[in-house]
Amino acid sequence: MTAETTGTGRRRPLVLRNRAFGAVWLGQVLTQAAVRMFQVGVSWWLVAYAVSGGRGLASGLFMAVSTLPAVALAPVVARAIARCAHRSVLRTAAAGAGTAAAALAVWAGTAGLPLAAAYAATLALSTCQAFFDPCLTTSVPELVDDEDIEAATGFELSTQSLASLGGALLGALIVDRAGIAGLAVGCTAAYATAALLVGTARFRPLAADGEAGEEAGGQRTLRSILSGLPYVRKILVCFTAANLFTTAVFVVIPLYTKSVLHNGGSTVALLEASLGTGTLIGSFTGVRVPGRPTVVGASCLGLMAAALALPGLVASQLAFAGGLVVAGWCVGVIGVRFVALFQRLVPAADKPGFFAVMQAVLGATFPVASLLFGLLGDALSARTLCLVQAAGILPVACMLALLGDPAPAASDEPAESTEDTAPALAGTGGGGR
């Protein structure tokens, strides 16, 4: 028995045999759980306690503000990740978010909290997360061996589903019982622990050729990076369009709970946890789903449309929860397959900029979707919003299905030939948000 295997000869999970990656991964779980807990909790606070009229707009605007930093700061994030030590970026982001959450906890605990303070707090937390997530994705080769990249990607992408599961379970419940002050205290503890975990991890330097490539490619703009990756660019366009409808679920859940189910924070927690559970399962099983990434992605989008339409056709908590489990599974599978694809196709020198711009491109529709569905939520029923989501996803599934495979001579290929990379891509996973 070695450090790599158990007594039965099986390899131990990556997070156990690679302590550095395990610490950083757990730090990401905590940071994303904290920001998700805050978003769910404050969104429910707005709908159930703070706002009497225009609940859809208030909730939609809050979610829009939460997603602005990832879009607006993409160039700044890319430069910081390319020029600064990755451990320092991760640790500073977690510590900064913890400081902001602690300040909010003191404010909420000593005085009445104005709406503007809640919006400012989510802006600060989301800004820190905008640095943390792409930096961790870029840091994967510094933490694991090449043969473990797919496994590391699966663990990293499962973070989002773990965050949704844990954060959603706690966010609305904490607000019902301890208010915004209790919510902020929980977030502070999570961020502080994450900063300590990242500080204990060792990041190994990349190979000399990779460093040279990064230095040579460091001057490339975000636009030039995408222009050299036409196949990847088309995929990002498809998922950006899909996100306009899929991410609206975070606005729909509290509205559906309040207006259709007439329930409280425990139901919000159940529904959010259903989505997170499905995504978690999809993140770990996506690598086993057969087929080319574009075919798998298109099929999952079609299934997601049907799942999101179900609560629009059947006004039932069970139907909504079941549909969210299926939709979450689709998100997890798509994420695992496509982020691993991008890890293979994007040159190492461009990865810091690419993952920052990927987050920005995919996130660009979040504010629009939040505001749009928030406004629609004040004019249409929550059940109708579910049907609108489903109808919007179907054309995107068709677009993705028509993309096919990258051309053999495409500039998307880094160094390997198509013959070398195609089999690996067909059987491995990675994903996007």
C-alpha positions as CSV (number, residue, x, y, z in Angstrom):
1,M,0.0,0.0,0.0
2,T,1.4,3.4,-1.0
3,A,0.3,7.0,-0.4
4,E,-1.6,6.8,-3.7
5,T,-3.7,3.7,-3.0
6,T,-5.9,2.2,-0.3
7,G,-5.6,-1.2,1.2
8,T,-7.7,-2.7,-1.7
9,G,-5.4,-1.2,-4.4
10,R,-7.8,1.6,-5.3
11,R,-6.5,5.2,-5.6
12,R,-7.7,7.5,-2.9
13,P,-9.8,10.6,-4.0
14,L,-7.7,13.5,-5.3
15,V,-8.6,15.8,-2.4
16,L,-7.2,13.2,0.0
17,R,-4.0,12.3,-1.7
18,N,-3.2,15.9,-2.8
19,R,-3.4,18.0,0.3
20,A,-2.6,21.3,-1.4
21,F,-5.5,20.8,-3.9
22,G,-7.8,19.6,-1.2
23,A,-7.2,22.7,1.0
24,V,-7.7,25.1,-1.9
25,W,-10.8,23.1,-3.1
26,L,-12.3,23.2,0.4
27,G,-11.6,26.9,0.5
28,Q,-13.6,27.4,-2.7
29,V,-16.4,25.4,-1.3
30,L,-16.6,27.7,1.7
31,T,-16.3,30.9,-0.3
32,Q,-18.9,29.9,-2.8
33,A,-21.2,28.5,-0.1
34,A,-20.9,31.9,1.7
35,V,-21.7,34.0,-1.3
36,R,-24.6,31.7,-2.3
37,M,-25.9,31.7,1.3
38,F,-25.8,35.5,1.3
39,Q,-27.6,35.8,-2.1
40,V,-30.3,33.3,-1.2
41,G,-30.8,34.8,2.3
42,V,-31.0,38.4,1.2
43,S,-33.2,37.6,-1.8
44,W,-35.7,35.9,0.5
45,W,-35.4,38.8,3.0
46,L,-36.3,41.2,0.2
47,V,-39.3,39.2,-0.9
48,A,-40.6,38.1,2.5
49,Y,-39.7,41.0,4.9
50,A,-38.2,44.1,3.5
51,V,-40.3,45.0,0.4
52,S,-44.1,45.1,0.2
53,G,-44.5,46.1,-3.4
54,G,-42.4,45.4,-6.5
55,R,-40.9,42.3,-5.0
56,G,-39.8,40.9,-8.3
57,L,-37.9,44.1,-9.2
58,A,-36.2,44.3,-5.8
59,S,-35.1,40.6,-6.0
60,G,-34.1,40.9,-9.6
61,L,-32.1,44.0,-9.0
62,F,-30.3,42.4,-6.1
63,M,-29.3,39.4,-8.2
64,A,-28.2,41.7,-11.0
65,V,-25.9,43.6,-8.7
66,S,-24.5,40.3,-7.4
67,T,-23.3,39.4,-10.9
68,L,-21.9,42.7,-12.1
69,P,-18.3,42.4,-10.8
70,A,-17.6,39.2,-12.8
71,V,-18.5,41.0,-15.9
72,A,-17.2,44.5,-15.3
73,L,-13.8,43.5,-13.7
74,A,-12.8,40.8,-16.2
75,P,-9.8,42.7,-17.6
76,V,-8.6,43.6,-14.1
77,V,-9.1,40.0,-12.9
78,A,-7.1,38.6,-15.9
79,R,-4.2,41.0,-15.3
80,A,-4.1,40.2,-11.5
81,I,-4.1,36.4,-12.1
82,A,-1.4,36.7,-14.8
83,R,0.9,38.9,-12.8
84,C,0.4,38.0,-9.1
85,A,1.1,34.8,-7.2
86,H,-2.1,32.8,-7.3
87,R,-2.0,31.9,-3.6
88,S,-1.9,35.5,-2.7
89,V,-4.8,36.4,-5.0
90,L,-6.9,33.6,-3.5
91,R,-6.0,34.4,0.1
92,T,-6.6,38.2,-0.4
93,A,-10.0,37.6,-2.0
94,A,-11.2,35.4,0.8
95,A,-9.9,37.7,3.5
96,G,-11.4,40.8,1.8
97,A,-14.8,39.1,1.6
98,G,-14.6,38.1,5.2
99,T,-13.9,41.7,6.2
100,A,-16.9,43.0,4.3
101,A,-19.2,40.4,5.8
102,A,-17.9,41.2,9.3
103,A,-18.6,44.9,8.8
104,L,-22.2,44.1,7.6
105,A,-22.7,41.8,10.7
106,V,-21.8,44.7,13.0
107,W,-24.0,47.1,11.1
108,A,-27.0,44.8,11.0
109,G,-26.6,43.8,14.6
110,T,-26.5,47.4,16.0
111,A,-28.9,49.3,13.7
112,G,-31.7,48.8,11.2
113,L,-30.2,47.7,7.8
114,P,-31.1,49.9,4.8
115,L,-31.6,48.2,1.5
116,A,-28.6,50.1,0.1
117,A,-26.3,48.4,2.6
118,A,-27.5,44.9,1.5
119,Y,-26.8,45.8,-2.2
120,A,-23.4,47.2,-1.3
121,A,-22.5,44.1,0.6
122,T,-23.4,41.7,-2.2
123,L,-21.3,43.9,-4.5
124,A,-18.3,43.6,-2.3
125,L,-18.7,39.8,-1.8
126,S,-19.2,39.2,-5.5
127,T,-16.2,41.3,-6.4
128,C,-14.0,39.1,-4.2
129,Q,-15.5,36.0,-5.7
130,A,-14.8,37.3,-9.2
131,F,-11.1,37.1,-8.4
132,F,-11.3,33.8,-6.5
133,D,-13.0,31.5,-9.0
134,P,-11.0,32.1,-12.2
135,C,-7.8,32.2,-10.2
136,L,-8.5,28.7,-8.8
137,T,-9.3,27.4,-12.3
138,T,-6.1,28.8,-13.6
139,S,-4.1,27.4,-10.7
140,V,-5.2,23.7,-11.2
141,P,-2.0,22.8,-13.1
142,E,0.1,24.2,-10.2
143,L,-1.7,22.0,-7.8
144,V,-2.1,18.6,-9.6
145,D,-0.3,16.5,-12.1
146,D,-1.5,16.5,-15.7
147,E,-3.2,13.1,-15.4
148,D,-5.3,14.5,-12.6
149,I,-6.6,17.6,-14.4
150,E,-10.0,16.0,-15.2
151,A,-10.5,14.8,-11.7
152,A,-9.5,18.2,-10.3
153,T,-11.9,19.9,-12.7
154,G,-14.7,17.6,-11.5
155,F,-14.0,18.5,-7.9
156,E,-13.7,22.2,-8.6
157,L,-16.9,22.3,-10.5
158,S,-18.7,20.3,-7.9
159,T,-17.9,23.3,-5.6
160,Q,-20.7,25.3,-7.2
161,S,-23.2,22.6,-6.6
162,L,-22.0,22.1,-3.0
163,A,-22.2,25.8,-2.5
164,S,-25.8,25.9,-3.8
165,L,-26.7,22.9,-1.7
166,G,-25.2,24.2,1.6
167,G,-25.8,27.9,1.0
168,A,-29.4,27.4,-0.1
169,L,-30.2,25.2,2.8
170,L,-28.9,27.8,5.3
171,G,-29.5,31.1,3.7
172,A,-33.3,31.5,3.9
173,L,-33.5,29.5,7.2
174,I,-30.9,31.8,8.9
175,V,-32.7,34.9,7.8
176,D,-36.0,33.5,9.2
177,R,-34.4,32.8,12.5
178,A,-31.5,35.2,13.0
179,G,-32.0,37.9,10.4
180,I,-29.3,39.5,8.2
181,A,-26.9,39.9,11.2
182,G,-26.8,36.1,11.7
183,L,-26.4,35.6,8.0
184,A,-23.4,37.9,7.9
185,V,-21.8,36.2,10.9
186,G,-22.0,32.8,9.1
187,C,-20.4,34.3,6.0
188,T,-17.6,35.8,8.0
189,A,-16.7,32.5,9.5
190,A,-16.7,30.8,6.1
191,Y,-14.5,33.3,4.4
192,A,-12.0,33.5,7.3
193,T,-11.6,29.7,7.3
194,A,-11.1,29.7,3.5
195,A,-8.4,32.3,3.8
196,L,-6.6,30.1,6.4
197,L,-6.9,27.0,4.2
198,V,-5.5,28.6,1.1
199,G,-2.6,30.0,3.2
200,T,-1.6,26.4,4.1
201,A,-1.4,25.2,0.5
202,R,1.8,25.0,-1.6
203,F,1.6,26.0,-5.2
204,R,4.3,24.6,-7.4
205,P,5.7,26.7,-10.2
206,L,4.8,25.8,-13.8
207,A,7.4,24.3,-16.1
208,A,9.8,26.8,-17.6
209,D,8.2,26.5,-21.1
210,G,4.8,27.3,-19.7
211,E,6.2,30.3,-17.9
212,A,7.9,31.5,-21.0
213,G,4.7,31.1,-22.9
214,E,2.8,33.0,-20.3
215,E,5.2,35.9,-20.5
216,A,5.1,35.9,-24.2
217,G,1.3,35.8,-24.3
218,G,0.8,38.1,-21.4
219,Q,0.2,41.1,-23.7
220,R,-2.7,39.5,-25.5
221,T,-6.0,41.2,-25.0
222,L,-9.1,39.3,-24.0
223,R,-10.6,40.0,-27.5
224,S,-7.5,38.5,-29.2
225,I,-7.7,35.4,-27.0
226,L,-11.3,34.7,-28.1
227,S,-10.6,35.6,-31.7
228,G,-8.0,32.9,-31.8
229,L,-10.4,30.3,-30.5
230,P,-13.4,30.3,-32.9
231,Y,-14.8,26.9,-31.9
232,V,-14.6,27.8,-28.2
233,R,-16.1,31.2,-28.9
234,K,-19.2,29.6,-30.5
235,I,-19.7,27.4,-27.5
236,L,-19.5,30.4,-25.2
237,V,-22.1,32.2,-27.3
238,C,-24.4,29.3,-27.0
239,F,-24.1,29.1,-23.2
240,T,-24.3,32.8,-22.8
241,A,-27.7,32.7,-24.6
242,A,-28.8,29.8,-22.4
243,N,-27.8,31.6,-19.3
244,L,-30.2,34.3,-20.1
245,F,-33.0,31.9,-19.2
246,T,-31.4,29.3,-16.9
247,T,-30.1,31.8,-14.3
248,A,-33.5,33.3,-14.0
249,V,-34.4,30.4,-11.8
250,F,-32.7,32.2,-8.8
251,V,-35.3,35.0,-9.2
252,V,-38.2,32.6,-9.9
253,I,-37.6,30.4,-6.8
254,P,-38.5,33.0,-4.1
255,L,-41.4,34.4,-6.2
256,Y,-42.8,30.9,-6.9
257,T,-42.5,30.0,-3.2
258,K,-44.3,33.2,-2.1
259,S,-47.0,33.5,-4.7
260,V,-47.7,29.9,-5.8
261,L,-46.8,27.7,-2.9
262,H,-47.5,30.3,-0.2
263,N,-44.7,28.9,1.9
264,G,-41.7,30.3,3.8
265,G,-37.9,30.1,4.0
266,S,-37.8,26.3,4.5
267,T,-39.4,25.8,1.1
268,V,-36.9,28.2,-0.5
269,A,-34.2,26.1,1.2
270,L,-35.6,22.9,-0.2
271,L,-35.9,24.2,-3.7
272,E,-32.4,25.7,-3.8
273,A,-31.1,22.5,-2.3
274,S,-32.8,20.4,-5.0
275,L,-31.0,22.4,-7.6
276,G,-27.7,22.1,-5.8
277,T,-28.1,18.4,-5.2
278,G,-28.8,17.8,-8.9
279,T,-25.8,19.9,-9.9
280,L,-23.5,18.0,-7.5
281,I,-24.6,14.6,-8.9
282,G,-24.1,15.9,-12.4
283,S,-20.6,17.2,-11.6
284,F,-19.4,13.8,-10.4
285,T,-21.3,11.7,-13.1
286,G,-20.8,14.0,-16.1
287,V,-17.5,12.3,-17.0
288,R,-19.4,9.0,-17.5
289,V,-22.0,10.4,-19.9
290,P,-21.1,9.2,-23.4
291,G,-21.0,11.3,-26.5
292,R,-19.3,14.3,-28.0
293,P,-19.4,17.4,-25.7
294,T,-21.7,19.3,-28.1
295,V,-24.2,16.4,-28.4
296,V,-24.2,15.9,-24.6
297,G,-24.6,19.7,-24.1
298,A,-27.5,20.0,-26.5
299,S,-29.3,16.9,-25.0
300,C,-28.9,18.3,-21.5
301,L,-30.2,21.7,-22.5
302,G,-33.3,20.0,-24.0
303,L,-33.8,18.0,-20.8
304,M,-33.4,21.1,-18.7
305,A,-36.1,22.9,-20.7
306,A,-38.5,20.1,-20.0
307,A,-37.6,20.1,-16.3
308,L,-38.0,23.8,-15.8
309,A,-41.4,23.8,-17.7
310,L,-42.8,21.1,-15.3
311,P,-43.6,23.5,-12.4
312,G,-45.2,25.8,-14.9
313,L,-47.6,23.1,-15.9
314,V,-48.1,21.6,-12.5
315,A,-48.4,23.9,-9.4
316,S,-46.7,21.6,-7.0
317,Q,-43.7,21.8,-4.6
318,L,-42.8,18.2,-5.5
319,A,-42.9,19.0,-9.2
320,F,-40.8,22.1,-8.8
321,A,-38.2,20.3,-6.6
322,G,-38.0,17.3,-8.9
323,G,-37.6,19.5,-11.9
324,L,-34.8,21.4,-10.2
325,V,-33.0,18.2,-9.4
326,V,-33.0,17.3,-13.1
327,A,-32.1,20.8,-14.3
328,G,-29.2,20.8,-11.8
329,W,-27.9,17.5,-13.0
330,C,-27.9,18.9,-16.6
331,V,-25.9,21.9,-15.4
332,G,-23.4,19.7,-13.7
333,V,-22.9,17.4,-16.7
334,I,-22.5,20.4,-19.0
335,G,-20.0,22.0,-16.7
336,V,-17.8,19.0,-16.3
337,R,-17.7,18.2,-20.1
338,F,-17.0,21.7,-21.3
339,V,-14.5,23.1,-18.8
340,A,-12.3,20.0,-19.3
341,L,-12.7,20.6,-23.1
342,F,-11.5,24.2,-22.6
343,Q,-8.6,23.1,-20.4
344,R,-7.4,21.0,-23.4
345,L,-8.1,23.5,-26.2
346,V,-6.9,26.7,-24.7
347,P,-3.1,27.3,-24.7
348,A,-1.5,27.5,-21.3
349,A,-0.3,31.1,-21.9
350,D,-3.9,32.2,-22.5
351,K,-5.6,30.4,-19.7
352,P,-5.4,33.3,-17.1
353,G,-7.1,35.7,-19.6
354,F,-9.5,33.0,-21.0
355,F,-11.0,31.9,-17.7
356,A,-11.5,35.5,-16.7
357,V,-13.2,36.3,-20.0
358,M,-15.2,33.1,-19.8
359,Q,-16.6,34.1,-16.5
360,A,-17.4,37.5,-17.8
361,V,-19.0,36.3,-21.1
362,L,-21.1,33.7,-19.3
363,G,-22.0,36.2,-16.6
364,A,-22.9,39.0,-18.9
365,T,-26.4,37.9,-19.2
366,F,-26.9,37.4,-15.4
367,P,-27.8,41.1,-14.7
368,V,-30.0,41.2,-17.7
369,A,-31.8,38.0,-16.8
370,S,-32.2,39.0,-13.2
371,L,-33.7,42.4,-14.1
372,L,-35.8,41.1,-17.0
373,F,-37.4,38.2,-15.0
374,G,-37.7,40.4,-11.9
375,L,-39.8,42.9,-13.9
376,L,-41.7,40.1,-15.6
377,G,-42.3,38.6,-12.1
378,D,-44.3,41.7,-11.2
379,A,-46.5,41.4,-14.4
380,L,-46.7,37.6,-15.0
381,S,-47.3,34.7,-12.7
382,A,-44.4,32.6,-11.5
383,R,-45.8,29.6,-13.4
384,T,-45.6,31.6,-16.6
385,L,-42.0,32.5,-15.9
386,C,-41.2,28.8,-15.7
387,L,-42.6,28.3,-19.2
388,V,-40.8,31.3,-20.6
389,Q,-37.5,29.8,-19.3
390,A,-38.2,26.5,-21.0
391,A,-39.1,28.2,-24.3
392,G,-35.9,30.2,-24.4
393,I,-33.6,27.3,-23.8
394,L,-34.8,25.1,-26.7
395,P,-33.4,27.2,-29.6
396,V,-30.0,27.3,-27.8
397,A,-30.0,23.5,-27.6
398,C,-30.5,23.3,-31.4
399,M,-27.7,25.8,-31.9
400,L,-25.2,23.8,-29.8
401,A,-26.2,20.5,-31.6
402,L,-25.3,22.0,-34.9
403,L,-21.7,23.0,-33.9
404,G,-20.2,19.5,-34.3
405,D,-16.5,18.9,-33.6
406,P,-13.6,21.4,-34.0
407,A,-12.0,21.3,-37.4
408,P,-8.6,19.5,-37.5
409,A,-6.8,22.6,-38.5
410,A,-8.6,24.9,-36.1
411,S,-6.6,27.4,-34.1
412,D,-8.3,26.1,-31.0
413,E,-5.8,23.2,-31.0
414,P,-2.9,24.1,-28.7
415,A,0.0,21.7,-29.5
416,E,-1.5,18.3,-29.9
417,S,-3.1,17.0,-33.1
418,T,-6.7,16.2,-33.5
419,E,-6.0,12.5,-33.4
420,D,-4.3,12.9,-30.0
421,T,-6.9,15.0,-28.4
422,A,-10.2,13.8,-29.7
423,P,-10.3,10.5,-27.8
424,A,-9.4,12.2,-24.6
425,L,-12.1,14.8,-25.0
426,A,-14.7,12.2,-25.8
427,G,-14.1,10.3,-22.6
428,T,-13.3,13.1,-20.1
429,G,-15.2,15.8,-18.5
430,G,-15.0,19.4,-17.5
431,G,-17.7,22.0,-17.3
432,G,-18.9,25.5,-17.2
433,R,-21.1,27.4,-15.1
